[in-house]
């Protein structure tokens, strides 16, 4: 006889739930990596490509544009010849770094458990 299914006592996240909003931002492919590498200092597009070698230019461009639209990244056009662009984290973007760091720490612990 199968077990009776219990109803969840936790209310489901609403579309505007803060957790859903944050995970929608961080859940995109490569997004945590982009935020991570911008944490140290402003980076040019080619520097980010070198930092994350497996990401394509198209995907990186899309992620940067999306993060800029969401207020996580700023884009500064440099007056050089040829023109170049620097990306940096906003205050909101810097607030995400401790959350990503916590995920990295847990990932290290999980890898150690798996190796043991």
MOPAC internal coordinates of N, CA, C and O (Angstrom, degrees):
PM7 1SCF
backbone

  N    0.0000 0     0.00 0     0.00 0    0    0    0
  C    1.4471 1     0.00 0     0.00 0    1    0    0
  C    1.5362 1   108.73 1     0.00 0    2    1    0
  O    1.2310 1   119.91 1   -54.06 1    3    2    1
  N    1.3253 1   117.78 1   125.94 1    3    2    1
  C    1.4684 1   119.96 1  -178.29 1    5    3    2
  C    1.5243 1   111.63 1   -68.76 1    6    5    3
  O    1.2310 1   122.10 1   -25.87 1    7    6    5
  N    1.3159 1   113.59 1   154.13 1    7    6    5
  C    1.4585 1   119.37 1   177.76 1    9    7    6
  C    1.5180 1   110.87 1   -70.83 1   10    9    7
  O    1.2310 1   121.15 1   -33.89 1   11   10    9
  N    1.3085 1   115.41 1   146.11 1   11   10    9
  C    1.4604 1   121.42 1   178.92 1   13   11   10
  C    1.5344 1   108.58 1   -72.23 1   14   13   11
  O    1.2310 1   120.79 1   -47.00 1   15   14   13
  N    1.3119 1   116.09 1   133.00 1   15   14   13
  C    1.4589 1   120.74 1   178.81 1   17   15   14
  C    1.5233 1   109.47 1   -75.94 1   18   17   15
  O    1.2310 1   121.60 1   -50.25 1   19   18   17
  N    1.3342 1   114.55 1   129.75 1   19   18   17
  C    1.4651 1   119.83 1   179.95 1   21   19   18
  C    1.5235 1   109.55 1   -94.74 1   22   21   19
  O    1.2310 1   120.81 1   -32.31 1   23   22   21
  N    1.3114 1   116.06 1   147.69 1   23   22   21
  C    1.4606 1   121.28 1   176.04 1   25   23   22
  C    1.5217 1   108.80 1   -79.90 1   26   25   23
  O    1.2310 1   121.15 1   -36.00 1   27   26   25
  N    1.3089 1   115.40 1   144.00 1   27   26   25
  C    1.4615 1   120.51 1   177.96 1   29   27   26
  C    1.5238 1   109.85 1   -72.52 1   30   29   27
  O    1.2310 1   121.24 1   -41.24 1   31   30   29
  N    1.3126 1   115.24 1   138.76 1   31   30   29
  C    1.4550 1   120.02 1   177.34 1   33   31   30
  C    1.5220 1   111.68 1   -92.51 1   34   33   31
  O    1.2310 1   121.00 1   173.31 1   35   34   33
  N    1.3092 1   115.69 1    -6.69 1   35   34   33
  C    1.4633 1   121.00 1   179.03 1   37   35   34
  C    1.5221 1   108.12 1   -91.53 1   38   37   35
  O    1.2310 1   120.15 1   -52.57 1   39   38   37
  N    1.3267 1   117.33 1   127.43 1   39   38   37
  C    1.4700 1   117.76 1   179.73 1   41   39   38
  C    1.5273 1   110.14 1   -66.17 1   42   41   39
  O    1.2310 1   120.21 1   -37.50 1   43   42   41
  N    1.3320 1   117.21 1   142.50 1   43   42   41
  C    1.4646 1   119.36 1   179.74 1   45   43   42
  C    1.5242 1   110.38 1   -67.03 1   46   45   43
  O    1.2310 1   120.36 1   -31.79 1   47   46   45
  N    1.3437 1   116.91 1   148.21 1   47   46   45
  C    1.4579 1   118.68 1   178.43 1   49   47   46
  C    1.5204 1   110.86 1   -64.87 1   50   49   47
  O    1.2310 1   121.13 1   -42.63 1   51   50   49
  N    1.2979 1   115.45 1   137.37 1   51   50   49
  C    1.4614 1   121.01 1   179.14 1   53   51   50
  C    1.5305 1   107.45 1   -81.56 1   54   53   51
  O    1.2310 1   119.96 1   -19.00 1   55   54   53
  N    1.3201 1   117.69 1   161.00 1   55   54   53
  C    1.4669 1   118.78 1   179.32 1   57   55   54
  C    1.5246 1   113.25 1   -55.20 1   58   57   55
  O    1.2310 1   120.03 1   148.69 1   59   58   57
  N    1.3171 1   117.56 1   -31.31 1   59   58   57
  C    1.4616 1   120.28 1  -179.88 1   61   59   58
  C    1.5318 1   111.40 1   -99.85 1   62   61   59
  O    1.2310 1   120.03 1  -162.76 1   63   62   61
  N    1.3301 1   117.54 1    17.24 1   63   62   61
  C    1.4601 1   122.58 1   179.61 1   65   63   62
  C    1.5317 1   109.36 1   -60.98 1   66   65   63
  O    1.2310 1   119.57 1   -44.69 1   67   66   65
  N    1.3231 1   118.42 1   135.31 1   67   66   65
  C    1.4654 1   120.36 1  -179.58 1   69   67   66
  C    1.5338 1   113.10 1   -57.47 1   70   69   67
  O    1.2310 1   120.16 1   141.25 1   71   70   69
  N    1.3310 1   117.31 1   -38.75 1   71   70   69
  C    1.4606 1   120.01 1   178.77 1   73   71   70
  C    1.5213 1   110.66 1   -64.55 1   74   73   71
  O    1.2310 1   120.60 1   136.61 1   75   74   73
  N    1.3259 1   116.47 1   -43.39 1   75   74   73
  C    1.4609 1   120.62 1   179.19 1   77   75   74
  C    1.5242 1   110.69 1   -62.84 1   78   77   75
  O    1.2310 1   120.54 1   138.48 1   79   78   77
  N    1.3271 1   116.58 1   -41.52 1   79   78   77
  C    1.4710 1   120.70 1   179.32 1   81   79   78
  C    1.5279 1   111.15 1   -61.95 1   82   81   79
  O    1.2310 1   120.71 1   133.44 1   83   82   81
  N    1.3225 1   116.24 1   -46.56 1   83   82   81
  C    1.4632 1   120.82 1  -177.36 1   85   83   82
  C    1.5232 1   110.85 1   -67.32 1   86   85   83
  O    1.2310 1   120.40 1   137.06 1   87   86   85
  N    1.3185 1   116.85 1   -42.94 1   87   86   85
  C    1.4644 1   119.62 1  -179.46 1   89   87   86
  C    1.5250 1   111.34 1   -69.66 1   90   89   87
  O    1.2310 1   120.14 1   149.38 1   91   90   89
  N    1.3176 1   117.33 1   -30.62 1   91   90   89
  C    1.4665 1   119.79 1   175.65 1   93   91   90
  C    1.5291 1   109.85 1   -64.57 1   94   93   91
  O    1.2310 1   120.64 1   144.10 1   95   94   93
  N    1.3133 1   116.38 1   -35.90 1   95   94   93
  C    1.4681 1   120.62 1   178.43 1   97   95   94
  C    1.5178 1   110.51 1   -71.33 1   98   97   95
  O    1.2310 1   120.12 1   130.05 1   99   98   97
  N    1.3302 1   117.38 1   -49.95 1   99   98   97
  C    1.4581 1   121.59 1  -175.82 1  101   99   98
  C    1.5215 1   113.27 1   -79.60 1  102  101   99
  O    1.2310 1   120.02 1   163.29 1  103  102  101
  N    1.3215 1   117.57 1   -16.71 1  103  102  101
  C    1.4482 1   120.77 1  -174.99 1  105  103  102
  C    1.5081 1   115.07 1   -76.90 1  106  105  103
  O    1.2310 1   119.54 1   167.93 1  107  106  105
  N    1.3102 1   118.48 1   -12.07 1  107  106  105
  C    1.4561 1   120.64 1  -179.42 1  109  107  106
  C    1.5170 1   111.53 1   -68.95 1  110  109  107
  O    1.2310 1   120.93 1   -33.53 1  111  110  109
  N    1.3276 1   115.83 1   146.47 1  111  110  109
  C    1.4507 1   120.14 1   178.74 1  113  111  110
  C    1.5296 1   110.09 1   -58.86 1  114  113  111
  O    1.2310 1   120.65 1   -49.72 1  115  114  113
  N    1.3015 1   116.36 1   130.28 1  115  114  113
  C    1.4530 1   125.39 1   176.41 1  117  115  114
  C    1.5272 1   114.71 1    75.43 1  118  117  115
  O    1.2310 1   119.09 1   169.67 1  119  118  117
  N    1.3157 1   119.35 1   -10.33 1  119  118  117
  C    1.4670 1   120.72 1  -176.54 1  121  119  118
  C    1.5229 1   112.52 1   -59.97 1  122  121  119
  O    1.2310 1   118.73 1   132.28 1  123  122  121
  N    1.3460 1   120.02 1   -47.72 1  123  122  121
  C    1.4699 1   118.57 1   178.07 1  125  123  122
  C    1.5265 1   112.32 1   -60.55 1  126  125  123
  O    1.2310 1   120.37 1   144.71 1  127  126  125
  N    1.3375 1   116.89 1   -35.29 1  127  126  125
  C    1.4610 1   119.80 1   178.51 1  129  127  126
  C    1.5236 1   111.33 1   -64.22 1  130  129  127
  O    1.2310 1   120.37 1   136.18 1  131  130  129
  N    1.3135 1   116.91 1   -43.82 1  131  130  129
  C    1.4681 1   120.55 1   179.61 1  133  131  130
  C    1.5284 1   109.92 1   -61.63 1  134  133  131
  O    1.2310 1   120.21 1   133.87 1  135  134  133
  N    1.3185 1   117.21 1   -46.13 1  135  134  133
  C    1.4673 1   120.71 1   178.96 1  137  135  134
  C    1.5242 1   109.71 1   -61.99 1  138  137  135
  O    1.2310 1   120.35 1   137.78 1  139  138  137
  N    1.3225 1   116.93 1   -42.22 1  139  138  137
  C    1.4700 1   121.64 1  -178.78 1  141  139  138
  C    1.5328 1   110.84 1   -59.00 1  142  141  139
  O    1.2310 1   120.38 1   132.06 1  143  142  141
  N    1.3215 1   116.89 1   -47.94 1  143  142  141
  C    1.4663 1   119.78 1  -176.24 1  145  143  142
  C    1.5252 1   113.01 1   -74.79 1  146  145  143
  O    1.2310 1   119.86 1   159.44 1  147  146  145
  N    1.3142 1   117.87 1   -20.56 1  147  146  145
  C    1.4646 1   120.14 1   174.92 1  149  147  146
  C    1.5224 1   111.62 1   -83.95 1  150  149  147
  O    1.2310 1   120.02 1   172.08 1  151  150  149
  N    1.3166 1   117.56 1    -7.92 1  151  150  149
  C    1.4536 1   121.61 1  -177.38 1  153  151  150
  C    1.5255 1   112.40 1   -62.93 1  154  153  151
  O    1.2310 1   120.01 1   141.34 1  155  154  153
  N    1.3122 1   117.58 1   -38.66 1  155  154  153
  C    1.4591 1   120.61 1  -175.70 1  157  155  154
  C    1.5218 1   113.49 1   -70.27 1  158  157  155
  O    1.2310 1   120.92 1   130.24 1  159  158  157
  N    1.3138 1   115.84 1   -49.76 1  159  158  157
  C    1.4646 1   121.08 1  -176.79 1  161  159  158
  C    1.5208 1   108.86 1  -165.22 1  162  161  159
  O    1.2310 1   120.82 1    -8.45 1  163  162  161
  N    1.3134 1   116.04 1   171.55 1  163  162  161
  C    1.4639 1   120.41 1   175.93 1  165  163  162
  C    1.5276 1   108.61 1   -63.04 1  166  165  163
  O    1.2310 1   120.85 1   -37.85 1  167  166  165
  N    1.3238 1   115.97 1   142.15 1  167  166  165
  C    1.4631 1   121.65 1  -177.77 1  169  167  166
  C    1.5200 1   110.11 1  -131.81 1  170  169  167
  O    1.2310 1   121.13 1   -35.34 1  171  170  169
  N    1.3275 1   115.44 1   144.66 1  171  170  169
  C    1.4563 1   120.63 1   173.27 1  173  171  170
  C    1.5283 1   108.90 1   -82.65 1  174  173  171
  O    1.2310 1   121.05 1   -17.34 1  175  174  173
  N    1.3258 1   115.59 1   162.66 1  175  174  173
  C    1.4579 1   121.76 1  -177.67 1  177  175  174
  C    1.5295 1   111.09 1   -54.50 1  178  177  175
  O    1.2310 1   120.20 1   131.89 1  179  178  177
  N    1.3287 1   117.23 1   -48.11 1  179  178  177
  C    1.4684 1   120.53 1  -177.51 1  181  179  178
  C    1.5230 1   111.23 1   -65.06 1  182  181  179
  O    1.2310 1   119.77 1   148.37 1  183  182  181
  N    1.3250 1   118.04 1   -31.63 1  183  182  181
  C    1.4605 1   121.09 1   177.74 1  185  183  182
  C    1.5338 1   110.39 1   -68.23 1  186  185  183
  O    1.2310 1   120.92 1   139.11 1  187  186  185
  N    1.3349 1   115.84 1   -40.89 1  187  186  185
  C    1.4632 1   119.22 1   177.08 1  189  187  186
  C    1.5277 1   111.00 1   -65.05 1  190  189  187
  O    1.2310 1   120.18 1   142.20 1  191  190  189
  N    1.3168 1   117.26 1   -37.80 1  191  190  189
  C    1.4753 1   120.25 1   176.98 1  193  191  190
  C    1.5200 1   110.50 1   -62.08 1  194  193  191
  O    1.2310 1   120.60 1   141.65 1  195  194  193
  N    1.3393 1   116.46 1   -38.35 1  195  194  193
  C    1.4714 1   119.87 1   177.94 1  197  195  194
  C    1.5316 1   110.97 1   -70.59 1  198  197  195
  O    1.2310 1   120.27 1   144.46 1  199  198  197
  N    1.3267 1   117.08 1   -35.54 1  199  198  197
  C    1.4666 1   121.20 1   178.65 1  201  199  198
  C    1.5205 1   111.64 1   -65.89 1  202  201  199
  O    1.2310 1   120.50 1   143.20 1  203  202  201
  N    1.3435 1   116.65 1   -36.80 1  203  202  201
  C    1.4705 1   122.72 1  -176.54 1  205  203  202
  C    1.5314 1   107.18 1  -121.44 1  206  205  203
  O    1.2310 1   119.74 1  -102.47 1  207  206  205
  N    1.3201 1   118.11 1    77.53 1  207  206  205
  C    1.4728 1   119.86 1  -170.18 1  209  207  206
  C    1.5255 1   115.68 1   -63.00 1  210  209  207
  O    1.2310 1   119.30 1   154.52 1  211  210  209
  N    1.3432 1   118.94 1   -25.48 1  211  210  209
  C    1.4643 1   119.83 1  -176.47 1  213  211  210
  C    1.5277 1   113.22 1   -83.50 1  214  213  211
  O    1.2310 1   119.20 1   173.15 1  215  214  213
  N    1.3295 1   119.13 1    -6.85 1  215  214  213
  C    1.4622 1   121.40 1  -178.50 1  217  215  214
  C    1.5323 1   109.18 1   -84.73 1  218  217  215
  O    1.2310 1   120.42 1   -39.85 1  219  218  217
  N    1.3147 1   116.81 1   140.15 1  219  218  217
  C    1.4681 1   120.04 1   177.72 1  221  219  218
  C    1.5224 1   109.32 1   -82.80 1  222  221  219
  O    1.2310 1   120.84 1   -21.01 1  223  222  221
  N    1.3156 1   115.99 1   158.99 1  223  222  221
  C    1.4612 1   121.12 1   179.13 1  225  223  222
  C    1.5284 1   110.57 1   -61.04 1  226  225  223
  O    1.2310 1   120.63 1   141.07 1  227  226  225
  N    1.3165 1   116.41 1   -38.93 1  227  226  225
  C    1.4652 1   120.52 1  -179.10 1  229  227  226
  C    1.5237 1   111.05 1   -63.67 1  230  229  227
  O    1.2310 1   120.20 1   134.20 1  231  230  229
  N    1.3288 1   117.22 1   -45.80 1  231  230  229
  C    1.4611 1   120.87 1  -179.15 1  233  231  230
  C    1.5238 1   110.49 1   -67.44 1  234  233  231
  O    1.2310 1   119.99 1   136.08 1  235  234  233
  N    1.3303 1   117.62 1   -43.92 1  235  234  233
  C    1.4601 1   120.52 1   179.19 1  237  235  234
  C    1.5243 1   110.72 1   -60.34 1  238  237  235
  O    1.2310 1   120.52 1   135.79 1  239  238  237
  N    1.3108 1   116.60 1   -44.21 1  239  238  237
  C    1.4606 1   120.94 1   178.24 1  241  239  238
  C    1.5265 1   110.85 1   -59.45 1  242  241  239
  O    1.2310 1   120.81 1   136.04 1  243  242  241
  N    1.3197 1   116.06 1   -43.96 1  243  242  241
  C    1.4654 1   120.67 1   178.93 1  245  243  242
  C    1.5161 1   112.37 1   -63.89 1  246  245  243
  O    1.2310 1   120.52 1   136.72 1  247  246  245
  N    1.3309 1   116.60 1   -43.28 1  247  246  245
  C    1.4723 1   120.27 1   179.67 1  249  247  246
  C    1.5208 1   110.75 1   -63.73 1  250  249  247
  O    1.2310 1   120.35 1   135.99 1  251  250  249
  N    1.3218 1   116.93 1   -44.01 1  251  250  249
  C    1.4702 1   120.32 1   179.93 1  253  251  250
  C    1.5278 1   110.70 1   -63.26 1  254  253  251
  O    1.2310 1   120.52 1   138.41 1  255  254  253
  N    1.3195 1   116.60 1   -41.59 1  255  254  253
  C    1.4686 1   120.68 1   179.39 1  257  255  254
  C    1.5330 1   110.11 1   -63.76 1  258  257  255
  O    1.2310 1   120.73 1   136.16 1  259  258  257
  N    1.3318 1   116.20 1   -43.84 1  259  258  257
  C    1.4626 1   121.27 1   179.96 1  261  259  258
  C    1.5338 1   110.81 1   -64.38 1  262  261  259
  O    1.2310 1   120.20 1   136.02 1  263  262  261
  N    1.3161 1   117.22 1   -43.98 1  263  262  261
  C    1.4704 1   120.89 1   179.31 1  265  263  262
  C    1.5262 1   111.28 1   -66.33 1  266  265  263
  O    1.2310 1   120.80 1   145.99 1  267  266  265
  N    1.3156 1   116.07 1   -34.01 1  267  266  265
  C    1.4746 1   119.36 1   176.18 1  269  267  266
  C    1.5303 1   110.07 1   -66.76 1  270  269  267
  O    1.2310 1   120.40 1   136.64 1  271  270  269
  N    1.3248 1   116.85 1   -43.36 1  271  270  269
  C    1.4707 1   120.90 1   178.69 1  273  271  270
  C    1.5254 1   112.00 1   -61.23 1  274  273  271
  O    1.2310 1   120.45 1   146.74 1  275  274  273
  N    1.3333 1   116.75 1   -33.26 1  275  274  273
  C    1.4631 1   121.41 1  -178.33 1  277  275  274
  C    1.5224 1   113.28 1   -87.32 1  278  277  275
  O    1.2310 1   120.16 1   179.38 1  279  278  277
  N    1.3337 1   117.29 1    -0.62 1  279  278  277
  C    1.4581 1   120.77 1   176.53 1  281  279  278
  C    1.5113 1   114.75 1    81.67 1  282  281  279
  O    1.2310 1   120.15 1  -160.78 1  283  282  281
  N    1.3253 1   117.32 1    19.22 1  283  282  281
  C    1.4605 1   121.81 1  -179.05 1  285  283  282
  C    1.5293 1   111.25 1   -94.27 1  286  285  283
  O    1.2310 1   120.61 1   150.31 1  287  286  285
  N    1.3365 1   116.45 1   -29.69 1  287  286  285
  C    1.4607 1   122.94 1  -176.04 1  289  287  286
  C    1.5235 1   109.21 1  -128.15 1  290  289  287
  O    1.2310 1   121.04 1   -36.30 1  291  290  289
  N    1.3355 1   115.62 1   143.70 1  291  290  289
  C    1.4642 1   120.08 1   171.41 1  293  291  290
  C    1.5272 1   108.85 1  -107.22 1  294  293  291
  O    1.2310 1   121.03 1   -27.95 1  295  294  293
  N    1.2985 1   115.64 1   152.05 1  295  294  293
  C    1.4649 1   122.86 1  -179.39 1  297  295  294
  C    1.5215 1   107.13 1  -121.26 1  298  297  295
  O    1.2310 1   120.65 1   -57.29 1  299  298  297
  N    1.3237 1   116.37 1   122.71 1  299  298  297
  C    1.4596 1   121.00 1  -178.40 1  301  299  298
  C    1.5264 1   108.94 1  -122.02 1  302  301  299
  O    1.2310 1   120.79 1   -61.76 1  303  302  301
  N    1.3483 1   116.09 1   118.24 1  303  302  301
  C    1.4564 1   121.10 1   179.08 1  305  303  302
  C    1.5251 1   107.78 1   -82.80 1  306  305  303
  O    1.2310 1   120.82 1   -55.56 1  307  306  305
  N    1.3234 1   116.03 1   124.44 1  307  306  305
  C    1.4682 1   122.10 1  -178.65 1  309  307  306
  C    1.5307 1   109.38 1   -88.87 1  310  309  307
  O    1.2310 1   120.92 1   -39.07 1  311  310  309
  N    1.3050 1   115.85 1   140.93 1  311  310  309
  C    1.4695 1   121.49 1   179.74 1  313  311  310
  C    1.5258 1   109.17 1   -84.86 1  314  313  311
  O    1.2310 1   120.98 1  -111.21 1  315  314  313
  N    1.3273 1   115.74 1    68.79 1  315  314  313
  C    1.4572 1   121.64 1   178.75 1  317  315  314
  C    1.5165 1   108.60 1  -121.04 1  318  317  315
  O    1.2310 1   121.15 1    -9.89 1  319  318  317
  N    1.3153 1   115.41 1   170.11 1  319  318  317
  C    1.4527 1   119.44 1   176.75 1  321  319  318
  C    1.5254 1   107.67 1  -122.37 1  322  321  319
  O    1.2310 1   118.45 1   -66.53 1  323  322  321
  N    1.2988 1   120.56 1   113.47 1  323  322  321
  C    1.4564 1   128.03 1    -3.42 1  325  323  322
  C    1.5305 1   110.88 1   -71.64 1  326  325  323
  O    1.2310 1   120.57 1   -20.83 1  327  326  325
  N    1.3368 1   116.51 1   159.17 1  327  326  325
  C    1.4602 1   119.30 1  -179.07 1  329  327  326
  C    1.5277 1   111.42 1   -61.45 1  330  329  327
  O    1.2310 1   121.31 1   -37.09 1  331  330  329
  N    1.3061 1   115.10 1   142.91 1  331  330  329
  C    1.4651 1   119.13 1   175.41 1  333  331  330
  C    1.5203 1   108.25 1  -130.85 1  334  333  331
  O    1.2310 1   121.13 1   -15.71 1  335  334  333
  N    1.3184 1   115.44 1   164.29 1  335  334  333
  C    1.4593 1   121.99 1  -175.98 1  337  335  334
  C    1.5197 1   108.24 1  -126.75 1  338  337  335
  O    1.2310 1   120.91 1   -42.89 1  339  338  337
  N    1.3269 1   115.87 1   137.11 1  339  338  337
  C    1.4538 1   121.27 1   174.19 1  341  339  338
  C    1.5172 1   109.34 1  -112.74 1  342  341  339
  O    1.2310 1   121.01 1   -40.09 1  343  342  341
  N    1.3063 1   115.68 1   139.91 1  343  342  341
  C    1.4582 1   122.48 1   177.30 1  345  343  342
  C    1.5196 1   108.41 1  -112.81 1  346  345  343
  O    1.2310 1   120.90 1   -39.23 1  347  346  345
  N    1.3296 1   115.89 1   140.77 1  347  346  345
  C    1.4605 1   121.58 1   178.61 1  349  347  346
  C    1.5194 1   108.95 1  -143.72 1  350  349  347
  O    1.2310 1   121.07 1   -21.93 1  351  350  349
  N    1.3268 1   115.56 1   158.07 1  351  350  349
  C    1.4594 1   120.04 1   176.90 1  353  351  350
  C    1.5249 1   110.17 1   -78.58 1  354  353  351
  O    1.2310 1   121.08 1   -37.01 1  355  354  353
  N    1.3039 1   115.55 1   142.99 1  355  354  353
  C    1.4638 1   121.25 1   171.01 1  357  355  354
  C    1.5279 1   107.71 1   -83.38 1  358  357  355
  O    1.2310 1   120.37 1    -0.80 1  359  358  357
  N    1.3168 1   116.90 1   179.20 1  359  358  357
  C    1.4668 1   120.52 1   176.36 1  361  359  358
  C    1.5323 1   109.97 1   -59.67 1  362  361  359
  O    1.2310 1   120.54 1   139.98 1  363  362  361
  N    1.3269 1   116.58 1   -40.02 1  363  362  361
  C    1.4604 1   120.66 1   177.61 1  365  363  362
  C    1.5266 1   110.50 1   -62.71 1  366  365  363
  O    1.2310 1   120.31 1   137.90 1  367  366  365
  N    1.3161 1   117.02 1   -42.10 1  367  366  365
  C    1.4622 1   121.36 1   178.53 1  369  367  366
  C    1.5142 1   112.19 1   -62.85 1  370  369  367
  O    1.2310 1   120.27 1   139.83 1  371  370  369
  N    1.3293 1   117.09 1   -40.17 1  371  370  369
  C    1.4686 1   120.81 1   178.49 1  373  371  370
  C    1.5275 1   111.60 1   -65.83 1  374  373  371
  O    1.2310 1   120.13 1   152.36 1  375  374  373
  N    1.3315 1   117.36 1   -27.64 1  375  374  373
  C    1.4664 1   120.25 1   177.39 1  377  375  374
  C    1.5272 1   111.98 1   -68.75 1  378  377  375
  O    1.2310 1   119.98 1   157.56 1  379  378  377
  N    1.3228 1   117.65 1   -22.44 1  379  378  377
  C    1.4632 1   121.19 1   179.27 1  381  379  378
  C    1.5248 1   113.17 1   -78.90 1  382  381  379
  O    1.2310 1   120.17 1   159.35 1  383  382  381
  N    1.3229 1   117.28 1   -20.65 1  383  382  381
  C    1.4634 1   121.23 1  -174.87 1  385  383  382
  C    1.5295 1   112.51 1   -60.84 1  386  385  383
  O    1.2310 1   118.23 1   134.95 1  387  386  385
  N    1.3505 1   120.98 1   -45.05 1  387  386  385
  C    1.4700 1   118.50 1   178.14 1  389  387  386
  C    1.5328 1   113.03 1   -60.06 1  390  389  387
  O    1.2310 1   119.95 1   145.47 1  391  390  389
  N    1.3201 1   117.70 1   -34.53 1  391  390  389
  C    1.4679 1   120.17 1   177.92 1  393  391  390
  C    1.5306 1   110.25 1   -66.38 1  394  393  391
  O    1.2310 1   120.48 1   137.46 1  395  394  393
  N    1.3219 1   116.69 1   -42.54 1  395  394  393
  C    1.4634 1   120.30 1   178.01 1  397  395  394
  C    1.5229 1   109.68 1   -66.39 1  398  397  395
  O    1.2310 1   120.02 1   140.66 1  399  398  397
  N    1.3365 1   117.57 1   -39.34 1  399  398  397
  C    1.4673 1   121.42 1   177.72 1  401  399  398
  C    1.5247 1   110.76 1   -61.07 1  402  401  399
  O    1.2310 1   120.07 1   139.39 1  403  402  401
  N    1.3244 1   117.47 1   -40.61 1  403  402  401
  C    1.4699 1   120.89 1   178.30 1  405  403  402
  C    1.5247 1   110.25 1   -63.20 1  406  405  403
  O    1.2310 1   120.03 1   139.69 1  407  406  405
  N    1.3221 1   117.55 1   -40.31 1  407  406  405
  C    1.4648 1   121.04 1   178.05 1  409  407  406
  C    1.5296 1   110.31 1   -64.83 1  410  409  407
  O    1.2310 1   120.38 1   139.56 1  411  410  409
  N    1.3308 1   116.89 1   -40.44 1  411  410  409
  C    1.4696 1   121.43 1   177.85 1  413  411  410
  C    1.5272 1   110.03 1   -62.50 1  414  413  411
  O    1.2310 1   120.34 1   135.77 1  415  414  413
  N    1.3241 1   116.95 1   -44.23 1  415  414  413
  C    1.4689 1   120.79 1   179.74 1  417  415  414
  C    1.5245 1   111.15 1   -60.08 1  418  417  415
  O    1.2310 1   120.37 1   135.82 1  419  418  417
  N    1.3185 1   116.90 1   -44.18 1  419  418  417
  C    1.4676 1   120.63 1   178.34 1  421  419  418
  C    1.5234 1   110.06 1   -64.85 1  422  421  419
  O    1.2310 1   120.29 1   141.14 1  423  422  421
  N    1.3185 1   117.05 1   -38.86 1  423  422  421
  C    1.4633 1   120.64 1   177.17 1  425  423  422
  C    1.5217 1   111.88 1   -60.00 1  426  425  423
  O    1.2310 1   120.24 1   139.23 1  427  426  425
  N    1.3360 1   117.14 1   -40.77 1  427  426  425
  C    1.4678 1   120.61 1   177.20 1  429  427  426
  C    1.5301 1   110.75 1   -63.52 1  430  429  427
  O    1.2310 1   120.34 1   137.13 1  431  430  429
  N    1.3290 1   116.95 1   -42.87 1  431  430  429
  C    1.4670 1   119.79 1   178.71 1  433  431  430
  C    1.5191 1   111.48 1   -64.18 1  434  433  431
  O    1.2310 1   120.13 1   140.63 1  435  434  433
  N    1.3342 1   117.36 1   -39.37 1  435  434  433
  C    1.4523 1   120.80 1   178.59 1  437  435  434
  C    1.5263 1   110.86 1   -64.91 1  438  437  435
  O    1.2310 1   120.25 1   140.22 1  439  438  437
  N    1.3213 1   117.13 1   -39.78 1  439  438  437
  C    1.4734 1   120.56 1   179.03 1  441  439  438
  C    1.5257 1   110.66 1   -65.52 1  442  441  439
  O    1.2310 1   120.26 1   141.31 1  443  442  441
  N    1.3499 1   117.11 1   -38.69 1  443  442  441
  C    1.4658 1   120.20 1   178.77 1  445  443  442
  C    1.5340 1   110.49 1   -65.38 1  446  445  443
  O    1.2310 1   120.51 1   140.09 1  447  446  445
  N    1.3321 1   116.62 1   -39.91 1  447  446  445
  C    1.4661 1   120.41 1   178.70 1  449  447  446
  C    1.5234 1   110.71 1   -64.57 1  450  449  447
  O    1.2310 1   121.07 1   140.00 1  451  450  449
  N    1.3235 1   115.57 1   -40.00 1  451  450  449
  C    1.4643 1   120.08 1  -178.68 1  453  451  450
  C    1.5285 1   110.53 1   -67.51 1  454  453  451
  O    1.2310 1   120.53 1   142.88 1  455  454  453
  N    1.3315 1   116.60 1   -37.12 1  455  454  453
  C    1.4610 1   121.04 1  -178.45 1  457  455  454
  C    1.5313 1   112.25 1   -73.76 1  458  457  455
  O    1.2310 1   120.31 1   155.54 1  459  458  457
  N    1.3262 1   117.01 1   -24.46 1  459  458  457
  C    1.4778 1   120.45 1  -177.06 1  461  459  458
  C    1.5016 1   112.98 1   -77.44 1  462  461  459
  O    1.2310 1   120.10 1   180.00 1  463  462  461

